[in-house]
Amino acid sequence: MDPGARFWRVYLDEAAEFDLDTVENIKDTVDVILAFAGLFSAIVITLVVLTATALQLDHPKVTNILLMELIAIQRVVATGGSINQITPSLLNAESPSYSTAESTDYWVNGL
């Protein structure tokens, strides 16, 4: 069992072959995982981009509400009335009622 014995040469040759096979298998596995991760992220990004626009405000609806309020203010001013007679719109940027988003849009973006 000295360091130059035939046993150690055979052992080192077998160990080197085993290590090489193990490294090749791991390399192939990592390549597959990276390809899957790239495809998965591309699909997720596409879905998020398509549904993210649905989470924004409905700008035509907001514009119509603001125009109606401006018209009401002009009518009150033209008739000499008080602006306090006009009920201000409850327009709030965080209000979900002015959004075109449906519950499925929130679920898709959440997942």
Biopython code that builds the backbone (N, CA, C, O; Angstrom):
import numpy as np
from Bio.PDB.StructureBuilder import StructureBuilder

atoms = [
    (1, "MET", "N", (0.813, -1.201, 0.000)),
    (1, "MET", "CA", (0.000, 0.000, 0.000)),
    (1, "MET", "C", (0.860, 1.271, 0.000)),
    (1, "MET", "O", (0.450, 2.292, 0.552)),
    (2, "ASP", "N", (2.034, 1.217, -0.607)),
    (2, "ASP", "CA", (2.847, 2.435, -0.654)),
    (2, "ASP", "C", (2.266, 3.387, -1.712)),
    (2, "ASP", "O", (1.475, 2.950, -2.549)),
    (3, "PRO", "N", (2.633, 4.665, -1.697)),
    (3, "PRO", "CA", (2.045, 5.667, -2.587)),
    (3, "PRO", "C", (2.222, 5.379, -4.076)),
    (3, "PRO", "O", (1.441, 5.902, -4.872)),
    (4, "GLY", "N", (3.173, 4.600, -4.487)),
    (4, "GLY", "CA", (3.385, 4.306, -5.894)),
    (4, "GLY", "C", (2.804, 2.970, -6.310)),
    (4, "GLY", "O", (3.128, 2.484, -7.394)),
    (5, "ALA", "N", (1.969, 2.363, -5.504)),
    (5, "ALA", "CA", (1.429, 1.036, -5.788)),
    (5, "ALA", "C", (0.449, 1.088, -6.955)),
    (5, "ALA", "O", (-0.154, 2.124, -7.234)),
    (6, "ARG", "N", (0.303, -0.048, -7.628)),
    (6, "ARG", "CA", (-0.605, -0.175, -8.785)),
    (6, "ARG", "C", (-2.056, 0.113, -8.376)),
    (6, "ARG", "O", (-2.836, 0.641, -9.168)),
    (7, "PHE", "N", (-2.402, -0.233, -7.150)),
    (7, "PHE", "CA", (-3.763, -0.004, -6.654)),
    (7, "PHE", "C", (-4.159, 1.458, -6.788)),
    (7, "PHE", "O", (-5.266, 1.759, -7.233)),
    (8, "TRP", "N", (-3.261, 2.379, -6.405)),
    (8, "TRP", "CA", (-3.576, 3.806, -6.434)),
    (8, "TRP", "C", (-3.681, 4.327, -7.864)),
    (8, "TRP", "O", (-4.497, 5.207, -8.138)),
    (9, "ARG", "N", (-2.884, 3.807, -8.764)),
    (9, "ARG", "CA", (-2.992, 4.236, -10.166)),
    (9, "ARG", "C", (-4.326, 3.822, -10.751)),
    (9, "ARG", "O", (-4.973, 4.610, -11.441)),
    (10, "VAL", "N", (-4.749, 2.580, -10.481)),
    (10, "VAL", "CA", (-6.054, 2.113, -10.975)),
    (10, "VAL", "C", (-7.176, 2.911, -10.329)),
    (10, "VAL", "O", (-8.136, 3.312, -10.985)),
    (11, "TYR", "N", (-7.031, 3.133, -9.018)),
    (11, "TYR", "CA", (-8.059, 3.903, -8.295)),
    (11, "TYR", "C", (-8.175, 5.324, -8.854)),
    (11, "TYR", "O", (-9.284, 5.802, -9.093)),
    (12, "LEU", "N", (-7.057, 5.994, -9.061)),
    (12, "LEU", "CA", (-7.079, 7.358, -9.585)),
    (12, "LEU", "C", (-7.645, 7.409, -11.000)),
    (12, "LEU", "O", (-8.363, 8.348, -11.343)),
    (13, "ASP", "N", (-7.328, 6.403, -11.831)),
    (13, "ASP", "CA", (-7.894, 6.359, -13.183)),
    (13, "ASP", "C", (-9.414, 6.206, -13.131)),
    (13, "ASP", "O", (-10.136, 6.901, -13.846)),
    (14, "GLU", "N", (-9.895, 5.299, -12.288)),
    (14, "GLU", "CA", (-11.348, 5.086, -12.154)),
    (14, "GLU", "C", (-12.025, 6.321, -11.558)),
    (14, "GLU", "O", (-13.102, 6.719, -12.001)),
    (15, "ALA", "N", (-11.391, 6.922, -10.559)),
    (15, "ALA", "CA", (-11.969, 8.115, -9.928)),
    (15, "ALA", "C", (-12.029, 9.268, -10.923)),
    (15, "ALA", "O", (-13.010, 10.010, -10.941)),
    (16, "ALA", "N", (-10.998, 9.432, -11.751)),
    (16, "ALA", "CA", (-10.991, 10.506, -12.744)),
    (16, "ALA", "C", (-12.095, 10.288, -13.768)),
    (16, "ALA", "O", (-12.763, 11.243, -14.165)),
    (17, "GLU", "N", (-12.298, 9.052, -14.199)),
    (17, "GLU", "CA", (-13.373, 8.755, -15.152)),
    (17, "GLU", "C", (-14.743, 9.030, -14.530)),
    (17, "GLU", "O", (-15.619, 9.615, -15.168)),
    (18, "PHE", "N", (-14.917, 8.599, -13.271)),
    (18, "PHE", "CA", (-16.185, 8.831, -12.576)),
    (18, "PHE", "C", (-16.444, 10.333, -12.410)),
    (18, "PHE", "O", (-17.557, 10.806, -12.640)),
    (19, "ASP", "N", (-15.409, 11.076, -12.010)),
    (19, "ASP", "CA", (-15.553, 12.524, -11.836)),
    (19, "ASP", "C", (-15.901, 13.211, -13.145)),
    (19, "ASP", "O", (-16.728, 14.122, -13.166)),
    (20, "LEU", "N", (-15.282, 12.787, -14.230)),
    (20, "LEU", "CA", (-15.558, 13.371, -15.539)),
    (20, "LEU", "C", (-17.013, 13.120, -15.949)),
    (20, "LEU", "O", (-17.681, 14.023, -16.452)),
    (21, "ASP", "N", (-17.501, 11.899, -15.736)),
    (21, "ASP", "CA", (-18.899, 11.583, -16.046)),
    (21, "ASP", "C", (-19.855, 12.408, -15.191)),
    (21, "ASP", "O", (-20.870, 12.905, -15.679)),
    (22, "THR", "N", (-19.521, 12.548, -13.913)),
    (22, "THR", "CA", (-20.373, 13.330, -13.018)),
    (22, "THR", "C", (-20.432, 14.792, -13.449)),
    (22, "THR", "O", (-21.507, 15.391, -13.465)),
    (23, "VAL", "N", (-19.299, 15.361, -13.793)),
    (23, "VAL", "CA", (-19.256, 16.758, -14.236)),
    (23, "VAL", "C", (-20.046, 16.935, -15.526)),
    (23, "VAL", "O", (-20.757, 17.929, -15.669)),
    (24, "GLU", "N", (-19.944, 16.014, -16.457)),
    (24, "GLU", "CA", (-20.695, 16.098, -17.716)),
    (24, "GLU", "C", (-22.201, 16.031, -17.461)),
    (24, "GLU", "O", (-22.969, 16.776, -18.070)),
    (25, "ASN", "N", (-22.621, 15.137, -16.561)),
    (25, "ASN", "CA", (-24.050, 15.030, -16.243)),
    (25, "ASN", "C", (-24.566, 16.296, -15.589)),
    (25, "ASN", "O", (-25.661, 16.760, -15.909)),
    (26, "ILE", "N", (-23.797, 16.853, -14.687)),
    (26, "ILE", "CA", (-24.210, 18.091, -14.024)),
    (26, "ILE", "C", (-24.276, 19.234, -15.026)),
    (26, "ILE", "O", (-25.186, 20.062, -14.980)),
    (27, "LYS", "N", (-23.304, 19.273, -15.932)),
    (27, "LYS", "CA", (-23.276, 20.333, -16.953)),
    (27, "LYS", "C", (-24.521, 20.251, -17.841)),
    (27, "LYS", "O", (-25.133, 21.276, -18.143)),
    (28, "ASP", "N", (-24.894, 19.055, -18.255)),
    (28, "ASP", "CA", (-26.083, 18.886, -19.075)),
    (28, "ASP", "C", (-27.341, 19.285, -18.306)),
    (28, "ASP", "O", (-28.246, 19.903, -18.868)),
    (29, "THR", "N", (-27.396, 18.935, -17.034)),
    (29, "THR", "CA", (-28.555, 19.282, -16.217)),
    (29, "THR", "C", (-28.673, 20.790, -16.057)),
    (29, "THR", "O", (-29.771, 21.338, -16.157)),
    (30, "VAL", "N", (-27.566, 21.462, -15.813)),
    (30, "VAL", "CA", (-27.579, 22.915, -15.658)),
    (30, "VAL", "C", (-28.001, 23.578, -16.957)),
    (30, "VAL", "O", (-28.734, 24.566, -16.927)),
    (31, "ASP", "N", (-27.559, 23.062, -18.095)),
    (31, "ASP", "CA", (-27.974, 23.625, -19.382)),
    (31, "ASP", "C", (-29.484, 23.525, -19.565)),
    (31, "ASP", "O", (-30.113, 24.468, -20.044)),
    (32, "VAL", "N", (-30.061, 22.404, -19.194)),
    (32, "VAL", "CA", (-31.505, 22.221, -19.323)),
    (32, "VAL", "C", (-32.247, 23.164, -18.383)),
    (32, "VAL", "O", (-33.247, 23.768, -18.769)),
    (33, "ILE", "N", (-31.765, 23.289, -17.165)),
    (33, "ILE", "CA", (-32.414, 24.176, -16.190)),
    (33, "ILE", "C", (-32.347, 25.624, -16.660)),
    (33, "ILE", "O", (-33.330, 26.357, -16.544)),
    (34, "LEU", "N", (-31.209, 26.043, -17.185)),
    (34, "LEU", "CA", (-31.084, 27.418, -17.673)),
    (34, "LEU", "C", (-31.985, 27.678, -18.878)),
    (34, "LEU", "O", (-32.578, 28.752, -18.984)),
    (35, "ALA", "N", (-32.092, 26.719, -19.774)),
    (35, "ALA", "CA", (-32.992, 26.886, -20.924)),
    (35, "ALA", "C", (-34.432, 26.978, -20.456)),
    (35, "ALA", "O", (-35.189, 27.816, -20.948)),
    (36, "PHE", "N", (-34.821, 26.132, -19.517)),
    (36, "PHE", "CA", (-36.186, 26.182, -18.994)),
    (36, "PHE", "C", (-36.450, 27.512, -18.303)),
    (36, "PHE", "O", (-37.507, 28.112, -18.501)),
    (37, "ALA", "N", (-35.503, 27.979, -17.495)),
    (37, "ALA", "CA", (-35.683, 29.254, -16.788)),
    (37, "ALA", "C", (-35.809, 30.409, -17.772)),
    (37, "ALA", "O", (-36.608, 31.319, -17.553)),
    (38, "GLY", "N", (-35.039, 30.388, -18.843)),
    (38, "GLY", "CA", (-35.135, 31.447, -19.849)),
    (38, "GLY", "C", (-36.474, 31.454, -20.560)),
    (38, "GLY", "O", (-37.068, 32.514, -20.755)),
    (39, "LEU", "N", (-36.956, 30.280, -20.949)),
    (39, "LEU", "CA", (-38.263, 30.205, -21.610)),
    (39, "LEU", "C", (-39.392, 30.594, -20.655)),
    (39, "LEU", "O", (-40.323, 31.300, -21.042)),
    (40, "PHE", "N", (-39.303, 30.136, -19.423)),
    (40, "PHE", "CA", (-40.339, 30.450, -18.444)),
    (40, "PHE", "C", (-40.398, 31.952, -18.182)),
    (40, "PHE", "O", (-41.483, 32.530, -18.123)),
    (41, "SER", "N", (-39.241, 32.580, -18.025)),
    (41, "SER", "CA", (-39.249, 34.026, -17.765)),
    (41, "SER", "C", (-39.760, 34.800, -18.973)),
    (41, "SER", "O", (-40.412, 35.830, -18.802)),
    (42, "ALA", "N", (-39.485, 34.338, -20.178)),
    (42, "ALA", "CA", (-40.001, 35.017, -21.375)),
    (42, "ALA", "C", (-41.520, 34.936, -21.426)),
    (42, "ALA", "O", (-42.178, 35.914, -21.783)),
    (43, "ILE", "N", (-42.080, 33.792, -21.077)),
    (43, "ILE", "CA", (-43.538, 33.637, -21.086)),
    (43, "ILE", "C", (-44.172, 34.495, -20.002)),
    (43, "ILE", "O", (-45.194, 35.138, -20.243)),
    (44, "VAL", "N", (-43.583, 34.514, -18.814)),
    (44, "VAL", "CA", (-44.128, 35.308, -17.716)),
    (44, "VAL", "C", (-44.074, 36.794, -18.047)),
    (44, "VAL", "O", (-45.033, 37.522, -17.787)),
    (45, "ILE", "N", (-42.976, 37.245, -18.612)),
    (45, "ILE", "CA", (-42.855, 38.657, -18.974)),
    (45, "ILE", "C", (-43.897, 39.030, -20.014)),
    (45, "ILE", "O", (-44.483, 40.110, -19.935)),
    (46, "THR", "N", (-44.140, 38.164, -20.983)),
    (46, "THR", "CA", (-45.151, 38.441, -22.002)),
    (46, "THR", "C", (-46.532, 38.568, -21.379)),
    (46, "THR", "O", (-47.284, 39.481, -21.718)),
    (47, "LEU", "N", (-46.871, 37.664, -20.473)),
    (47, "LEU", "CA", (-48.174, 37.746, -19.819)),
    (47, "LEU", "C", (-48.314, 39.007, -18.975)),
    (47, "LEU", "O", (-49.367, 39.644, -18.985)),
    (48, "VAL", "N", (-47.281, 39.366, -18.257)),
    (48, "VAL", "CA", (-47.344, 40.558, -17.407)),
    (48, "VAL", "C", (-47.466, 41.818, -18.251)),
    (48, "VAL", "O", (-48.226, 42.725, -17.909)),
    (49, "VAL", "N", (-46.728, 41.879, -19.345)),
    (49, "VAL", "CA", (-46.811, 43.056, -20.213)),
    (49, "VAL", "C", (-48.210, 43.190, -20.808)),
    (49, "VAL", "O", (-48.746, 44.294, -20.899)),
    (50, "LEU", "N", (-48.798, 42.071, -21.210)),
    (50, "LEU", "CA", (-50.127, 42.127, -21.815)),
    (50, "LEU", "C", (-51.212, 42.481, -20.808)),
    (50, "LEU", "O", (-52.181, 43.152, -21.163)),
    (51, "THR", "N", (-51.070, 42.050, -19.574)),
    (51, "THR", "CA", (-52.132, 42.304, -18.593)),
    (51, "THR", "C", (-51.869, 43.527, -17.734)),
    (51, "THR", "O", (-52.788, 44.007, -17.070)),
    (52, "ALA", "N", (-50.653, 44.046, -17.720)),
    (52, "ALA", "CA", (-50.346, 45.211, -16.892)),
    (52, "ALA", "C", (-51.099, 46.445, -17.386)),
    (52, "ALA", "O", (-51.457, 47.307, -16.584)),
    (53, "THR", "N", (-51.340, 46.539, -18.674)),
    (53, "THR", "CA", (-52.067, 47.699, -19.195)),
    (53, "THR", "C", (-53.511, 47.703, -18.712)),
    (53, "THR", "O", (-54.124, 48.767, -18.620)),
    (54, "ALA", "N", (-54.062, 46.542, -18.406)),
    (54, "ALA", "CA", (-55.439, 46.477, -17.920)),
    (54, "ALA", "C", (-55.554, 46.983, -16.490)),
    (54, "ALA", "O", (-56.661, 47.289, -16.045)),
    (55, "LEU", "N", (-54.459, 47.082, -15.762)),
    (55, "LEU", "CA", (-54.497, 47.543, -14.379)),
    (55, "LEU", "C", (-54.446, 49.062, -14.277)),
    (55, "LEU", "O", (-54.537, 49.607, -13.177)),
    (56, "GLN", "N", (-54.305, 49.744, -15.388)),
    (56, "GLN", "CA", (-54.238, 51.197, -15.371)),
    (56, "GLN", "C", (-55.634, 51.807, -15.332)),
    (56, "GLN", "O", (-56.638, 51.124, -15.534)),
    (57, "LEU", "N", (-55.668, 53.090, -15.069)),
    (57, "LEU", "CA", (-56.938, 53.807, -15.027)),
    (57, "LEU", "C", (-57.603, 53.819, -16.398)),
    (57, "LEU", "O", (-56.943, 53.735, -17.434)),
    (58, "ASP", "N", (-58.925, 53.926, -16.372)),
    (58, "ASP", "CA", (-59.683, 54.099, -17.606)),
    (58, "ASP", "C", (-59.698, 55.601, -17.894)),
    (58, "ASP", "O", (-60.573, 56.322, -17.414)),
    (59, "HIS", "N", (-58.738, 56.061, -18.671)),
    (59, "HIS", "CA", (-58.544, 57.494, -18.881)),
    (59, "HIS", "C", (-59.748, 58.181, -19.536)),
    (59, "HIS", "O", (-60.075, 59.297, -19.132)),
    (60, "PRO", "N", (-60.415, 57.590, -20.507)),
    (60, "PRO", "CA", (-61.611, 58.254, -21.034)),
    (60, "PRO", "C", (-62.699, 58.453, -19.971)),
    (60, "PRO", "O", (-63.381, 59.478, -19.975)),
    (61, "LYS", "N", (-62.866, 57.505, -19.083)),
    (61, "LYS", "CA", (-63.869, 57.636, -18.028)),
    (61, "LYS", "C", (-63.499, 58.765, -17.067)),
    (61, "LYS", "O", (-64.361, 59.546, -16.665)),
    (62, "VAL", "N", (-62.218, 58.853, -16.699)),
    (62, "VAL", "CA", (-61.749, 59.918, -15.815)),
    (62, "VAL", "C", (-61.927, 61.273, -16.495)),
    (62, "VAL", "O", (-62.356, 62.234, -15.856)),
    (63, "THR", "N", (-61.604, 61.355, -17.769)),
    (63, "THR", "CA", (-61.756, 62.610, -18.511)),
    (63, "THR", "C", (-63.213, 63.037, -18.557)),
    (63, "THR", "O", (-63.515, 64.216, -18.373)),
    (64, "ASN", "N", (-64.121, 62.098, -18.800)),
    (64, "ASN", "CA", (-65.548, 62.431, -18.830)),
    (64, "ASN", "C", (-66.029, 62.953, -17.489)),
    (64, "ASN", "O", (-66.808, 63.906, -17.446)),
    (65, "ILE", "N", (-65.585, 62.355, -16.400)),
    (65, "ILE", "CA", (-66.005, 62.822, -15.071)),
    (65, "ILE", "C", (-65.500, 64.236, -14.808)),
    (65, "ILE", "O", (-66.243, 65.077, -14.301)),
    (66, "LEU", "N", (-64.243, 64.501, -15.150)),
    (66, "LEU", "CA", (-63.688, 65.831, -14.937)),
    (66, "LEU", "C", (-64.370, 66.869, -15.829)),
    (66, "LEU", "O", (-64.605, 67.995, -15.390)),
    (67, "LEU", "N", (-64.691, 66.508, -17.073)),
    (67, "LEU", "CA", (-65.398, 67.449, -17.960)),
    (67, "LEU", "C", (-66.789, 67.766, -17.438)),
    (67, "LEU", "O", (-67.229, 68.914, -17.510)),
    (68, "MET", "N", (-67.480, 66.772, -16.917)),
    (68, "MET", "CA", (-68.819, 67.018, -16.359)),
    (68, "MET", "C", (-68.732, 67.961, -15.156)),
    (68, "MET", "O", (-69.594, 68.822, -14.982)),
    (69, "GLU", "N", (-67.714, 67.806, -14.341)),
    (69, "GLU", "CA", (-67.537, 68.690, -13.196)),
    (69, "GLU", "C", (-67.214, 70.113, -13.644)),
    (69, "GLU", "O", (-67.720, 71.079, -13.073)),
    (70, "LEU", "N", (-66.366, 70.238, -14.673)),
    (70, "LEU", "CA", (-66.043, 71.574, -15.192)),
    (70, "LEU", "C", (-67.277, 72.254, -15.791)),
    (70, "LEU", "O", (-67.473, 73.455, -15.604)),
    (71, "ILE", "N", (-68.102, 71.498, -16.502)),
    (71, "ILE", "CA", (-69.322, 72.066, -17.077)),
    (71, "ILE", "C", (-70.257, 72.538, -15.970)),
    (71, "ILE", "O", (-70.868, 73.601, -16.079)),
    (72, "ALA", "N", (-70.368, 71.746, -14.902)),
    (72, "ALA", "CA", (-71.223, 72.143, -13.786)),
    (72, "ALA", "C", (-70.706, 73.422, -13.127)),
    (72, "ALA", "O", (-71.498, 74.282, -12.743)),
    (73, "ILE", "N", (-69.390, 73.553, -12.995)),
    (73, "ILE", "CA", (-68.812, 74.767, -12.415)),
    (73, "ILE", "C", (-69.083, 75.970, -13.304)),
    (73, "ILE", "O", (-69.419, 77.046, -12.809)),
    (74, "GLN", "N", (-68.939, 75.797, -14.617)),
    (74, "GLN", "CA", (-69.198, 76.910, -15.542)),
    (74, "GLN", "C", (-70.666, 77.338, -15.496)),
    (74, "GLN", "O", (-70.961, 78.531, -15.567)),
    (75, "ARG", "N", (-71.575, 76.394, -15.379)),
    (75, "ARG", "CA", (-73.003, 76.731, -15.306)),
    (75, "ARG", "C", (-73.306, 77.511, -14.037)),
    (75, "ARG", "O", (-74.067, 78.478, -14.070)),
    (76, "VAL", "N", (-72.724, 77.102, -12.930)),
    (76, "VAL", "CA", (-72.968, 77.803, -11.668)),
    (76, "VAL", "C", (-72.397, 79.210, -11.726)),
    (76, "VAL", "O", (-73.032, 80.160, -11.269)),
    (77, "VAL", "N", (-71.194, 79.347, -12.291)),
    (77, "VAL", "CA", (-70.581, 80.672, -12.397)),
    (77, "VAL", "C", (-71.384, 81.549, -13.349)),
    (77, "VAL", "O", (-71.551, 82.741, -13.089)),
    (78, "ALA", "N", (-71.884, 80.987, -14.443)),
    (78, "ALA", "CA", (-72.650, 81.764, -15.421)),
    (78, "ALA", "C", (-73.980, 82.234, -14.854)),
    (78, "ALA", "O", (-74.455, 83.311, -15.214)),
    (79, "THR", "N", (-74.585, 81.454, -13.982)),
    (79, "THR", "CA", (-75.865, 81.845, -13.392)),
    (79, "THR", "C", (-75.697, 82.648, -12.118)),
    (79, "THR", "O", (-76.686, 83.079, -11.524)),
    (80, "GLY", "N", (-74.456, 82.857, -11.686)),
    (80, "GLY", "CA", (-74.199, 83.657, -10.500)),
    (80, "GLY", "C", (-74.389, 82.890, -9.209)),
    (80, "GLY", "O", (-74.485, 83.507, -8.148)),
    (81, "GLY", "N", (-74.445, 81.602, -9.256)),
    (81, "GLY", "CA", (-74.626, 80.794, -8.046)),
    (81, "GLY", "C", (-73.311, 80.556, -7.321)),
    (81, "GLY", "O", (-72.258, 81.045, -7.732)),
    (82, "SER", "N", (-73.388, 79.817, -6.265)),
    (82, "SER", "CA", (-72.229, 79.505, -5.451)),
    (82, "SER", "C", (-71.618, 78.167, -5.906)),
    (82, "SER", "O", (-72.326, 77.210, -6.220)),
    (83, "ILE", "N", (-70.324, 78.143, -5.927)),
    (83, "ILE", "CA", (-69.634, 76.915, -6.327)),
    (83, "ILE", "C", (-69.866, 75.818, -5.291)),
    (83, "ILE", "O", (-69.721, 74.636, -5.599)),
    (84, "ASN", "N", (-70.220, 76.196, -4.083)),
    (84, "ASN", "CA", (-70.471, 75.199, -3.041)),
    (84, "ASN", "C", (-71.694, 74.339, -3.343)),
    (84, "ASN", "O", (-71.886, 73.299, -2.713)),
    (85, "GLN", "N", (-72.522, 74.760, -4.301)),
    (85, "GLN", "CA", (-73.701, 73.974, -4.686)),
    (85, "GLN", "C", (-73.304, 72.698, -5.434)),
    (85, "GLN", "O", (-74.066, 71.733, -5.478)),
    (86, "ILE", "N", (-72.110, 72.704, -6.017)),
    (86, "ILE", "CA", (-71.668, 71.575, -6.829)),
    (86, "ILE", "C", (-71.027, 70.532, -5.924)),
    (86, "ILE", "O", (-70.175, 70.835, -5.088)),
    (87, "THR", "N", (-71.458, 69.323, -6.115)),
    (87, "THR", "CA", (-70.819, 68.237, -5.374)),
    (87, "THR", "C", (-69.560, 67.823, -6.137)),
    (87, "THR", "O", (-69.631, 67.450, -7.308)),
    (88, "PRO", "N", (-68.424, 67.890, -5.475)),
    (88, "PRO", "CA", (-67.189, 67.523, -6.184)),
    (88, "PRO", "C", (-67.170, 66.031, -6.499)),
    (88, "PRO", "O", (-67.748, 65.217, -5.779)),
    (89, "SER", "N", (-66.499, 65.700, -7.576)),
    (89, "SER", "CA", (-66.400, 64.284, -7.942)),
    (89, "SER", "C", (-65.521, 63.574, -6.921)),
    (89, "SER", "O", (-64.610, 64.167, -6.344)),
    (90, "LEU", "N", (-65.802, 62.331, -6.715)),
    (90, "LEU", "CA", (-65.019, 61.528, -5.784)),
    (90, "LEU", "C", (-63.885, 60.831, -6.515)),
    (90, "LEU", "O", (-63.501, 59.709, -6.186)),
    (91, "LEU", "N", (-63.365, 61.523, -7.506)),
    (91, "LEU", "CA", (-62.305, 60.951, -8.331)),
    (91, "LEU", "C", (-61.044, 60.788, -7.505)),
    (91, "LEU", "O", (-60.523, 61.735, -6.917)),
    (92, "ASN", "N", (-60.576, 59.549, -7.483)),
    (92, "ASN", "CA", (-59.380, 59.209, -6.729)),
    (92, "ASN", "C", (-58.562, 58.273, -7.601)),
    (92, "ASN", "O", (-59.095, 57.314, -8.160)),
    (93, "ALA", "N", (-57.275, 58.545, -7.719)),
    (93, "ALA", "CA", (-56.423, 57.741, -8.615)),
    (93, "ALA", "C", (-56.341, 56.284, -8.175)),
    (93, "ALA", "O", (-56.131, 55.404, -9.010)),
    (94, "GLU", "N", (-56.503, 56.010, -6.884)),
    (94, "GLU", "CA", (-56.409, 54.641, -6.397)),
    (94, "GLU", "C", (-57.753, 53.909, -6.443)),
    (94, "GLU", "O", (-57.835, 52.728, -6.104)),
    (95, "SER", "N", (-58.783, 54.604, -6.856)),
    (95, "SER", "CA", (-60.105, 53.984, -6.859)),
    (95, "SER", "C", (-60.202, 52.916, -7.938)),
    (95, "SER", "O", (-59.957, 53.203, -9.110)),
    (96, "PRO", "N", (-60.557, 51.689, -7.565)),
    (96, "PRO", "CA", (-60.643, 50.632, -8.577)),
    (96, "PRO", "C", (-61.831, 50.785, -9.510)),
    (96, "PRO", "O", (-61.890, 50.123, -10.547)),
    (97, "SER", "N", (-62.788, 51.653, -9.156)),
    (97, "SER", "CA", (-63.971, 51.789, -10.005)),
    (97, "SER", "C", (-63.651, 52.494, -11.323)),
    (97, "SER", "O", (-64.443, 52.421, -12.262)),
    (98, "TYR", "N", (-62.514, 53.171, -11.410)),
    (98, "TYR", "CA", (-62.131, 53.856, -12.636)),
    (98, "TYR", "C", (-61.094, 53.070, -13.425)),
    (98, "TYR", "O", (-60.440, 53.611, -14.317)),
    (99, "SER", "N", (-60.952, 51.826, -13.100)),
    (99, "SER", "CA", (-60.005, 50.964, -13.791)),
    (99, "SER", "C", (-60.770, 49.969, -14.656)),
    (99, "SER", "O", (-61.909, 49.615, -14.352)),
    (100, "THR", "N", (-60.138, 49.527, -15.726)),
    (100, "THR", "CA", (-60.765, 48.539, -16.599)),
    (100, "THR", "C", (-60.377, 47.120, -16.197)),
    (100, "THR", "O", (-60.760, 46.155, -16.859)),
    (101, "ALA", "N", (-59.620, 46.996, -15.114)),
    (101, "ALA", "CA", (-59.112, 45.684, -14.702)),
    (101, "ALA", "C", (-60.231, 44.807, -14.156)),
    (101, "ALA", "O", (-61.141, 45.270, -13.469)),
    (102, "GLU", "N", (-60.128, 43.531, -14.485)),
    (102, "GLU", "CA", (-61.043, 42.539, -13.944)),
    (102, "GLU", "C", (-60.281, 41.726, -12.902)),
    (102, "GLU", "O", (-59.063, 41.850, -12.768)),
    (103, "SER", "N", (-61.002, 40.908, -12.181)),
    (103, "SER", "CA", (-60.343, 40.121, -11.138)),
    (103, "SER", "C", (-59.309, 39.148, -11.729)),
    (103, "SER", "O", (-58.302, 38.847, -11.088)),
    (104, "THR", "N", (-59.558, 38.665, -12.934)),
    (104, "THR", "CA", (-58.585, 37.755, -13.556)),
    (104, "THR", "C", (-57.266, 38.465, -13.845)),
    (104, "THR", "O", (-56.204, 37.847, -13.772)),
    (105, "ASP", "N", (-57.322, 39.767, -14.174)),
    (105, "ASP", "CA", (-56.094, 40.524, -14.408)),
    (105, "ASP", "C", (-55.260, 40.614, -13.139)),
    (105, "ASP", "O", (-54.036, 40.495, -13.183)),
    (106, "TYR", "N", (-55.925, 40.824, -12.008)),
    (106, "TYR", "CA", (-55.202, 40.879, -10.738)),
    (106, "TYR", "C", (-54.603, 39.515, -10.402)),
    (106, "TYR", "O", (-53.480, 39.437, -9.903)),
    (107, "TRP", "N", (-55.334, 38.457, -10.668)),
    (107, "TRP", "CA", (-54.829, 37.099, -10.381)),
    (107, "TRP", "C", (-53.623, 36.772, -11.254)),
    (107, "TRP", "O", (-52.625, 36.246, -10.760)),
    (108, "VAL", "N", (-53.707, 37.078, -12.548)),
    (108, "VAL", "CA", (-52.596, 36.769, -13.450)),
    (108, "VAL", "C", (-51.348, 37.536, -13.041)),
    (108, "VAL", "O", (-50.258, 36.966, -13.006)),
    (109, "ASN", "N", (-51.492, 38.827, -12.728)),
    (109, "ASN", "CA", (-50.335, 39.617, -12.329)),
    (109, "ASN", "C", (-49.820, 39.207, -10.975)),
    (109, "ASN", "O", (-48.616, 39.277, -10.728)),
    (110, "GLY", "N", (-50.708, 38.777, -10.079)),
    (110, "GLY", "CA", (-50.274, 38.312, -8.770)),
    (110, "GLY", "C", (-49.510, 37.011, -8.832)),
    (110, "GLY", "O", (-48.528, 36.823, -8.114)),
    (111, "LEU", "N", (-49.953, 36.123, -9.681)),
    (111, "LEU", "CA", (-49.276, 34.829, -9.792)),
    (111, "LEU", "C", (-48.010, 34.964, -10.595)),
    (111, "LEU", "O", (-47.300, 33.979, -10.799)),
]
sb = StructureBuilder()
sb.init_structure("model")
sb.init_model(0)
sb.init_chain("A")
sb.init_seg("    ")
for serial, (resi, resn, name, xyz) in enumerate(atoms, 1):
    if name == "N":
        sb.init_residue(resn, " ", resi, " ")
    sb.init_atom(name, np.array(xyz, "f"), 0.0, 1.0, " ", f" {name:<3s}", serial, name[0])
structure = sb.get_structure()
